[in-house]
Amino acid sequence: MRTGRPKAALMLTDEERHTLEQWARRPKTAQALARRARLVLACATGKPNHAVAAEFNTTGQTVGRWRRRFVARRLDGLLDEPRPGTRRRTSDAEVERLLALTLETTPKAGTHWSSRDMAKTCGLSQSTVSRIWRAFGLQPHRTETFKLSQDPLFVEKVRDVVGLYVNPPDKALVLCVDEKAQIQALDRTRPLLPMRPGQVERRTHDYRRHGTTSLFAALNVKTGEVIGQLHQRQRSREFRKFLDTIEATVPAQLDGHLILDNSGTHKTALIRRWLLKRPRFHVHFTPTSASWLNLVERWFALLTEKQLRRGVHRSTQALQAAIRAYIAHTNEQPKPFVWTKTADEILASVARFCHRTSDSGH
């Protein structure tokens, strides 16, 4: 004689079994869903509800409920049903008014809105204003700068320089050349307080200057190696000495393509004569106000971040030693920067930005 409620037959397809096993094993699955998946997998082996309940330390009613829901709705039956939640208190009209005020107006006594000022103006809470701003990606407290090149040959120069990055010529070296001028040797007025658990490194806001140095650098686009030379001043005669160093480094059977910015140091009669005497070297100028096209600037950023910004140098000799050590470290295991955007993608991006700025109404 059969007693109790009859249990529903449970059969799994291969796809359902694979999904349930993933839910049961995956670390990011919600624990409630993972437990339900394990219950169903155990039931699919033919065990009765009370045996599965004892195995997972739960009740037979719980096992029966998830068995029935899976049989009725398959995998969807194991998911939580949507819950109503609390009623929304902010209307669409209030959200629209807040966004219009944020984007189109400024407060009477300021240049930008704060969440508290906006809350007073709109009659909402400060947390509501912050929540709506986050939802629409608005950050009135932040601002950034930009610079658009006005070079009449901007398009031609971008295609020229990017072409050297993505399709370098045969039997030639492409070198990105520039100077990092007036690097200061700085020493703090008091010793640093080192980092310790629960406290970041601390330093005095003021410092002592111990002179400056200028770094001339050439980045090999293909290998990532850096040629560096330090001088006290940044003039065309120092740049010419650096060109001599580059010439000695580039093998005689290879041409040299030098990517330079529009600094006056690079265009003097002394430099032009040097280039005329050495036809195997070709100069490619980046557009004005577009130093981001020169890859050596990215290496300068790494040098600043890893060696200079938090460094303590009590003399220019100590500063120069630190820079030389970083160049040597770079060349031990050089890693090239990979240029990914084509010239057409860059020009299209600049065109979109120009269109935005021309239509901004300012």
N, C-alpha and C positions, 0 to 999 in steps of 0.2 A: 504494500500500500504506500502511495506517495504522500508525503506531508510537506506543508509549506508552499510558498509561491514557486511556480516553475521558473527556472532561470532561462534567460534568452540565450539562444545558440550564438556563439561568437567565433567567427572565422575571419582571418586576416589575409588581405592580398599582400604580395611581395612589397609593393610600394608603401602600403600602410605600415607594414612591419618595419621597413627601413626608416620611415618617418618617426615612428614611435621610439625606435632605438636611438635615433638622433636626439629626440627630446629628452630621453632618459639620461643620455651621457653628456650632452653639451653643457659646459659650465655656465653659459649665459642664459640658459632656459630658466624661467621662473620655477621655483621649487615646487609650487602647487601643481603646475602642469607636468613637471618631471615625475612627480609621485603618481599622478593619474595615469601617465604613460606606462609606468612600471606595473600598476595594478592591472591594466588591460592586457599587457604582455603576459602577465602571470595567468590571467583568466584564459588566454588563448591556448595555454598548454593543456587545458582540460581540467584544471583543479577546481574543486567546488569553492563557493564564496567563502565559507568558514575557514577553509585551509589558507586561502589567499589572505584573509583578514588576520589570521594568526601570524602569517609570515611577515606582514607589514605592520603589525601591532595596531590594527584599526578594527572597526566593527564590520559585521557582515552586511549591515544596511548600507554602509558607505561603499563597499565593493559592489553591491548590487546596483546602487544608483549609477555609478560610473559605467558599469557593464551595460545597463539599459540605455544610457545616453549615447554610448558609443555605437550600439547596435542600431539605434534610431537615426543618429545624425553623423555617424562615422567620426572622422577626426575633428570636425567642427564641434561635436558634442563635448569634447574635453576642454574647450576654451571657455573662459569666463564670459558670461553674457553682459552686455552693456548695462551700466547702472545710471540712474538719472542724475545723481549729483545735486548740488545746490542750484537754485535759480540764479540766472545771470542778473547782475544789478546795474551794469553799465550798458546803456543803449547804444545802437549803431550811430545815432545822431551825436551822442556825446563823444564817441571815439572819433568820428569824422571831424568834429569841432576841435578836439585836441590836436589831431594831426595837422589840420589847417593852420592852427596857431603856431605849432612847432615849426612848420616848413615855411610859412609866409610872413611871420611877424617876429619881433624881438621885444623883450620886456622894456618898460619905461626907463629903468635904471641899470641897464646892462646890455651887453652885446649878444648874449645867448641865454636860453632858458635853462633854469635848474628845475629839477622835479618838484621841489617845494614851491617855487614861484608859479610853476604851471598848475600845481594843485590848488593854490589859492585863487588863481584866475578862473579855472574851470569848475571849481567846487567839487573836485574829486579828492580822494586821498592820495598821499604821496606814493604809497605802494602801488596803487592802481595806475598812476601815471608811469611809474617805472616799468610796470609789467607791460603796458601797451607799447612803450618805447622799445622794450626788448623784443616784443612780438614783431614789430615792424622794422627792426634793425636801425633805430635812430639813436644817435649819441651826440646830443648838442654840446656836451662839454669837451668834445675832441675836435681837433682841427689838424690838417696836414697841409704841406706845401707842394707845389708842383712848378715845373719850368718847361715851357714849350720852346723848342728851337725855332728861330726865325731865319735860319740859313737858307738862302735861295736855292742851294744845291742839296737840300736835305735828302730828297728821295735818292739822288744819285749816290751820295756818300753812304747812306744806309745800305743800299744794295751792294756797294763796293766792299764795305767792311764785313757785312754779314756773309757775303759770298766767300770771303777768305776763311771765315769760321766753319761754314758748313761744307765747303768744297775747296779746300786749300790746293794751291798749284803744286804740280810735280817738281821734284828737285829744288825745293825751296823751303825755307823756314819762315813761319809767320810769328812775329814777335810783337806783343803789345807793350809799348814803351811809354813811360810817364815818370813824373817826379812827385814825391811826397815831400813838400818843402816845409822848412821851419818846424821840424819836430822838436818839441821842447823836452829838455832833461829836467824833470820835476821831482822834488823831494818834499814830503810832508813835514810840517813844522813839529809834529809829535809822532812818536812811533805808532805803527798800526796796532790795533787790537785784533788779534786773530779770531777766526771763526771758532765757535765751540757749540756744543749741543744746545739748541734753542736760541742761538744768537748769531747773526750774520757778522761778517768782518766789518769793522768800523775804522774810519780814518777821519782826520781833521779835514774841514772844508777848505782850508787855506794851504798854501804850498810855497816853496822857494824855487826860483828858476836858476838853473845852472848852465845856461847856454842852449843853443839849438844846433841841429844838423839837418841836412837835406839828403834824401835818399833818391837815387836814380835807379829805376828797376825796369827790366824787360822780362816779360812772361812768355815762355815758349807755349804757344797754343796747343800744340800736339802732345807734348810730354808733361807740361805743368812745371817744368824747371824754371828757376828764376835766376837771372843775372842781376846782381846788385852792386852798387858803388855809392859810397858816402862822400859828401863834400860839405864844406862849411857854408858855401853859398850856392845859389841857384842862378847861374848865368849861362850864356851860350857857350862860353869857353869850357865850363864844367860839363855841359852837355856834349860838347865835342869830344872831350876826354872819354866820356861814357860810350860814345859812338865808336871810338877806337877800341874800347874793350869788347863791344859787340862784334866788331869786325874780326878781332882776334879769336872770338869764340865760334863764329859761324864758319863751317868748313868752306874752303876756297871753291869747291866744285858746286856749292849751293848758292842760289839767290837768297836775298833777305828782303822780306816784306815787313816794313815797320808801320804799325798803327799808332798814330800820334794824335793828340788834341791840338787845338789852335793857339797854344801858348806862344807868345812872342819869342820865347827862348828857342823854339823849333824853326823859326822862319828868318833868322838873321842871315846876313851875307856870309858869315863864317860857316854856317851850317849848309847853306846852298852850295858853296864852293866844295865842301866836303862831299856832298852827294854827287855833284857833277864829276868829280874825280873817281867815283866808285859806282859805275853804272849797274853793278849787280844788286845794289840796294834800291828798293822802291818804297816811296812814302805814301801812305794812305791816311788822310786826315778824317777824323770823325766830324760830324756836324757841330757847329757852335752850340753850346749849352746842352750837349748830349754826351757827357763823359761816361754815362752808363753803358755806352757801346764799347768802351775800352775794357777788356777783361782784366787788365792788371789792376783796375780800381777795385775789383772784387778781392784780389789778393791783398791790397792795401787795407781793406776793411777787416780781413782776418788778422793781419798784423796788428792793427789797432786794438781789436777785440781781445786777442790772446796775449799780446806782449806789452802794448804801450799804455792802454787806458788805466790799468791798475798797477803798472810798474813803478818802482821807486828807483830813480837814477840820480846819483849825487854829483855826476859830472857828464860832460858830453862823451867822454871816453867810455864810461859805463853804459850810456845809451847806445853808442855805436856797437859796443860788444854784444849787447842784447839783440840788436837788429841783425848783426852778422850771424849770431847763433840761430836766430829764427830762420834766416835764409838757408843756412846749412841744414837745419832740421827739415825744411820744405824739400830740399834737393835730395835728402836721403831716401825718401819715399814719395816722389812727386806724384801728384794726382791732377790731371787736367780738369778744367772747368768745361762742362759740356754745354754748348750753345744749342738750344732746342727750337727757338722760334725762327721762322723764315722771314725774309725781308717783307714779303707780302703781308704776313700776319702782323708784323710791327707797324707797317704803314696803315693797315686797316684799323689797328687799335688807336694809333695817334689821330687818325681821321675821325673816329668816333668821339674821342676826347675833345678834339677841336670843335666838333659840332655841339657837344654839350656846353662848352664854355661860351660859344658864340650865341647860344639860345638861352643862356642863364638869365638874361635881363639886367645884368650889372655892367 
